[in-house]
Amino acid sequence: MTVFLVPVYDARKVDVNFYDLVLNCEQLKCINREIPVGSCVVVAYTLNTWGNTLPINVSFNVKWVMVLGVPGN
Protein backbone atom coordinates (compact mmCIF):
# COMPACT_ATOMS: atom_id res chain seq x y z
CA MET A 1 0.00 0.00 0.00
CA THR A 2 1.29 3.45 -0.91
CA VAL A 3 1.07 6.19 1.71
CA PHE A 4 0.88 9.83 0.65
CA LEU A 5 1.36 12.77 2.99
CA VAL A 6 -1.38 15.39 2.88
CA PRO A 7 -0.32 18.91 3.86
CA VAL A 8 -2.31 20.39 6.74
CA TYR A 9 -2.12 24.20 6.71
CA ASP A 10 -2.69 26.43 9.75
CA ALA A 11 -5.05 29.33 8.93
CA ARG A 12 -6.22 30.03 12.50
CA LYS A 13 -4.54 33.41 12.91
CA VAL A 14 -4.64 34.63 9.32
CA ASP A 15 -6.64 37.76 8.57
CA VAL A 16 -7.09 37.82 4.78
CA ASN A 17 -9.91 37.24 2.31
CA PHE A 18 -10.83 33.55 2.30
CA TYR A 19 -10.67 33.26 -1.50
CA ASP A 20 -7.15 34.73 -1.55
CA LEU A 21 -6.17 32.35 1.24
CA VAL A 22 -7.39 29.27 -0.64
CA LEU A 23 -5.51 30.30 -3.78
CA ASN A 24 -2.26 30.73 -1.82
CA CYS A 25 -2.62 28.17 0.96
CA GLU A 26 0.84 26.68 0.36
CA GLN A 27 2.30 29.87 1.89
CA LEU A 28 0.78 29.00 5.29
CA LYS A 29 2.66 27.12 7.99
CA CYS A 30 2.05 23.38 8.06
CA ILE A 31 0.74 21.61 11.14
CA ASN A 32 2.60 18.40 11.98
CA ARG A 33 0.37 17.02 14.73
CA GLU A 34 -3.09 15.52 15.07
CA ILE A 35 -5.97 17.97 14.65
CA PRO A 36 -8.38 17.94 17.64
CA VAL A 37 -11.85 16.47 17.21
CA GLY A 38 -14.41 19.21 16.62
CA SER A 39 -12.04 21.45 14.64
CA CYS A 40 -13.28 23.51 11.71
CA VAL A 41 -11.35 22.69 8.53
CA VAL A 42 -11.50 23.08 4.77
CA VAL A 43 -10.68 19.93 2.80
CA ALA A 44 -9.61 20.21 -0.84
CA TYR A 45 -10.07 17.00 -2.79
CA THR A 46 -10.53 15.58 -6.23
CA LEU A 47 -13.18 13.02 -7.12
CA ASN A 48 -12.63 10.33 -9.72
CA THR A 49 -14.96 7.66 -11.08
CA TRP A 50 -14.23 4.72 -13.34
CA GLY A 51 -16.03 1.75 -14.76
CA ASN A 52 -19.00 1.56 -17.06
CA THR A 53 -21.13 -0.97 -15.19
CA LEU A 54 -22.78 -0.77 -11.80
CA PRO A 55 -21.43 -0.37 -9.24
CA ILE A 56 -19.23 2.47 -10.49
CA ASN A 57 -15.93 2.90 -8.65
CA VAL A 58 -15.32 6.20 -6.86
CA SER A 59 -12.17 7.60 -5.27
CA PHE A 60 -11.84 10.75 -3.17
CA ASN A 61 -8.26 12.06 -3.19
CA VAL A 62 -7.47 14.61 -0.46
CA LYS A 63 -5.13 17.33 -1.81
CA TRP A 64 -4.73 19.44 1.35
CA VAL A 65 -6.46 20.43 4.61
CA MET A 66 -6.67 23.94 6.07
CA VAL A 67 -7.42 24.37 9.77
CA LEU A 68 -9.65 27.40 10.45
CA GLY A 69 -10.31 26.82 14.15
CA VAL A 70 -9.92 24.32 16.96
CA PRO A 71 -12.09 23.85 20.07
CA GLY A 72 -11.17 26.20 22.90
CA ASN A 73 -9.60 28.94 20.72
C-alpha positions in Angstrom: 0.0 0.0 0.0 1.3 3.5 -0.9 1.1 6.2 1.7 0.9 9.8 0.6 1.4 12.8 3.0 -1.4 15.4 2.9 -0.3 18.9 3.9 -2.3 20.4 6.7 -2.1 24.2 6.7 -2.7 26.4 9.8 -5.0 29.3 8.9 -6.2 30.0 12.5 -4.5 33.4 12.9 -4.6 34.6 9.3 -6.6 37.8 8.6 -7.1 37.8 4.8 -9.9 37.2 2.3 -10.8 33.6 2.3 -10.7 33.3 -1.5 -7.2 34.7 -1.5 -6.2 32.3 1.2 -7.4 29.3 -0.6 -5.5 30.3 -3.8 -2.3 30.7 -1.8 -2.6 28.2 1.0 0.8 26.7 0.4 2.3 29.9 1.9 0.8 29.0 5.3 2.7 27.1 8.0 2.1 23.4 8.1 0.7 21.6 11.1 2.6 18.4 12.0 0.4 17.0 14.7 -3.1 15.5 15.1 -6.0 18.0 14.7 -8.4 17.9 17.6 -11.9 16.5 17.2 -14.4 19.2 16.6 -12.0 21.4 14.6 -13.3 23.5 11.7 -11.4 22.7 8.5 -11.5 23.1 4.8 -10.7 19.9 2.8 -9.6 20.2 -0.8 -10.1 17.0 -2.8 -10.5 15.6 -6.2 -13.2 13.0 -7.1 -12.6 10.3 -9.7 -15.0 7.7 -11.1 -14.2 4.7 -13.3 -16.0 1.7 -14.8 -19.0 1.6 -17.1 -21.1 -1.0 -15.2 -22.8 -0.8 -11.8 -21.4 -0.4 -9.2 -19.2 2.5 -10.5 -15.9 2.9 -8.6 -15.3 6.2 -6.9 -12.2 7.6 -5.3 -11.8 10.8 -3.2 -8.3 12.1 -3.2 -7.5 14.6 -0.5 -5.1 17.3 -1.8 -4.7 19.4 1.4 -6.5 20.4 4.6 -6.7 23.9 6.1 -7.4 24.4 9.8 -9.7 27.4 10.5 -10.3 26.8 14.1 -9.9 24.3 17.0 -12.1 23.9 20.1 -11.2 26.2 22.9 -9.6 28.9 20.7 
